[in-house]
Amino acid sequence: MNDQPSDIAIIGAGAAGLTAAIWAGRMGAKQVVLFDTKEKIGAKILMSGGTRCNVTNREVKSTDFHGGPSHFIKHVFEAFKPGDETIQFFKEIGVELTLEPTGKYFPVTNSAQTVLDALIQEAKQVGVALRTGVRIKEVKQAGDFFRLKDSNGVSEILARKVILTTGGLSHPTTGSDGAGYRISKNFGHTIVNTYPALTPLLTSDRDWKSLSGITLEANLSFFKDGKKECEYRDSFLFTHFGFSGPAALDVSRHFASAKEEEHPQITASFLPKHNDESIKRAFESMQKRNPNKLIKNILADEFPLPERFVEILLRKASIRLDEPIGSCSGENWKQLARSLLHYPLEVTGVFGYAKAEVTAGGVNLKEINVSTMESKLVHGLYFAGEAMDVDGRIGGFNFQWAWSTGAIAGRSAARSLA
């Protein structure tokens, strides 16, 4: 056993853990130890944003997140702000960010490795001890300290404060195995039901799967019991197993959490700039101008939609590929409009945690002090990042949650040592 207690032990060296460690060190904590199960840390940082790392977003609001109370999320972002405060933090550690037209911030190097290297370097600079390849499986209170045991049961660590930054269950190959939930439950915390979020959608429809690799803009609407719950407009990707891209990933959490008896349904508008009336006017105008032009060519040339996609869609709408626009019946027009603007996707499920970017659910926010990230049940126990019942939409929002909660937890734990 290590007889010299650490000031702060942080479990999980991902985005939230590294940030918490940096701020704890900056605030004067002398013995900060950061543990991770993997020898090489930061896998989720490195794979994010197509290996570019989407650090944050131009506009981050509580409405961009799901899970616990919105006022909790709002307070977090007031305490460590997206925008200027986050950008300044990364500038201080040597990472210049650039804003793209989509509203996403990336490092100017276009490399996630830049972000990870800077976080590790800053952590070391402020005196953080990084211990990799150590799986902490048990945390218990022992008087004024916490006693941490590794998976071998032979090594014990004493710490005055503990910050849980273990993540959730997403991408389990990176080391996310739900350990934080088990530790939290042992301390009496409630774990809100967890499920994968920001994960691809599955389909058994061979036609859609045959379009693997085709991307278009779409608006996806999610319905429960026939009532629209939400909608997302963004890029939409056909894959060999179903649907992906930002629009599909954003809607996935809703489908994953719905019960079968609630009749979950996702409909797609493949022409999100149009509505029923505008598409009707467009068709009528084209019918007058060029009645002999084939419908498939109009969809490919005028809108435009990918040719292979058009062929599949027309077949699904029971419209011949050689049918000219001038001879299209009224009923066929209605069917085509419905297929273009309100197509019910044949979704059979979600891909699951293996490809999920984040976990929905987690430690109940009602049991956490929003000003400090400290447990209301256990003095000296703090939380940051994905382990809590908060998940954001795609676009840098979940990283912002990690930076902000990590900063608050690290600062608060260090202050409490005084």
Beta strands, then each sheet from edge to edge (+ up, - down):
strand 1: 2-11
strand 2: 32-36
strand 3: 56-57
strand 4: 65-67
strand 5: 97-99
strand 6: 104-107
strand 7: 129-132
strand 8: 136-142
strand 9: 145-150
strand 10: 156-164
strand 11: 191-197
strand 12: 201-202
strand 13: 215-224
strand 14: 227-238
strand 15: 242-244
strand 16: 265-269
strand 17: 343-344
strand 18: 349-350
strand 19: 358-363
strand 20: 381-383
strand 21: 390-392
sheet 1: 7+ 2+ 1+ 10+ 9- 8+
sheet 2: 7+ 2+ 1+ 10+ 20+
sheet 3: 3+ 6- 5+
sheet 4: 4+ 21-
sheet 5: 11+ 19-
sheet 6: 17+ 16- 13+ 14- 15+ 12- 18+
end
